[in-house]
Amino acid sequence: MSRNDGRCDRREFLRTASLGALWTGLAGSSLWSGPARSVRADLAADQAKSIAADAMARVSLVKGGDRQEIIFKALKLIEDDVWAAIDRKKRILIKPNMAVNRNPLAVTHVDAVRAVLEFLEPRCAKPITIAESGVLNTADGFKNNGYYALEKEYGVAVVDLNASPVWRPYYVFNKDQAPQPIRVYADFVDPDVCLISLPRMKTHDTVLVTLALKNVLMAAPVNDYKKSDKGYLHGPVKSLNDIMHFNLFHMARRVWPDLAVIDGFESMEGDGPAWGTPHETRLALASRDPLAADIIGTRIMGFDPGRLISFKAMAEAGMGAAEVDKIPIVGTPLDQCLFKFKPHKKMAEIFQLT
């Protein structure tokens, strides 16, 4: 059967569905009015807790010499978990990471997306979108890194969320620790969307690492190329208790990935998330519990996940597993995948890492 059979209208379906999702009069409404916001926020947190309670979601870990192969295998090892996340949803959004559009090392490799699509293709007939909201021009990033070929190959839609943002209201805390209204992409909080976070394993200049959770939580605020709400998540000065940690936790109450897939085939160390250097890790992770995946990913990179405030807060809120020794790992043993990443120089100073 052709890859496009039964799915040739995905692009148009997703674009019209997104445009039709806008609440009437939303832009003029108060952030704190109406029940829909608080109900959806509770649903995101409850969803995370239910995943964590499912006999503790497993993390698959695969090491090997081919990017597509190890990502496919990582999904296959936990396919019951994967389909449990997907089958209850109406459509799928795969969120890669694109820190800067002209540095391939800062972008989720297109073959990582292919691996996920190859896994989904035999069984999944749901509409699939590949979507990103970059700080710079996302469409240029898709073009520079070969993403638009996926539309023809798999009948999916490749969408720059910044181009025509459909959003919901929320708030974070600004540099003065005061409530700050922001716009959040509607697809990230739609209960009918299976949100798959697909980042490249990288270091970060504010919260030490960027993995599955940060990939989605920092992308959720709208950038419409006129104004970006993403900057509101940052604090005034980088520190151990940077306000970004608290905002990531706060965002997680509203936005939560259904599935984490981490491309660690060629990772980034040093001055991440945009201008670091390659680290040949040759591995992939997947889990229905994105917090567990990030905890294991952080440990693989050679850092102590217990020092990250956002992870601790999510764990204490019951949103996922957080103790390395208690997270079930299938596939390659963890002790065969341990590295010592060079942190961003600012994080090395703040965390006193050598």
Secondary structure, 3 states (H helix, E strand, C coil): CCCCCCCCCHHHHHHHHHHHCCCCCHHHCCCCCCHHHHHHHHHHHHHHHHHHHCCCCCEEEEECCCHHHHHHHHHHHCHHHHHHHHHCCCEEEEEECECCCCCHHHECCHHHHHHHHHHHCCCCCCCEEEEECCCCCHHHHHHHCCCCHHHHHHCCEEEECCCCCCEEEEEEECCCCCEEEEEEEHHHCCCCEEEEEECEEEECCCCCEECHHHHHHCCCECECCCCECHHHHCCCCCCCCCHHHHHHHHHHCCCCCCEEEEEEEEEEECCCCCCCEEECCCEEEEECCHHHHHHHHHHHCCCCHHHCHHHHHHHHCCCCCCCHHHCCEEECCHHHCCCCCCCCHHHHHHCCCC
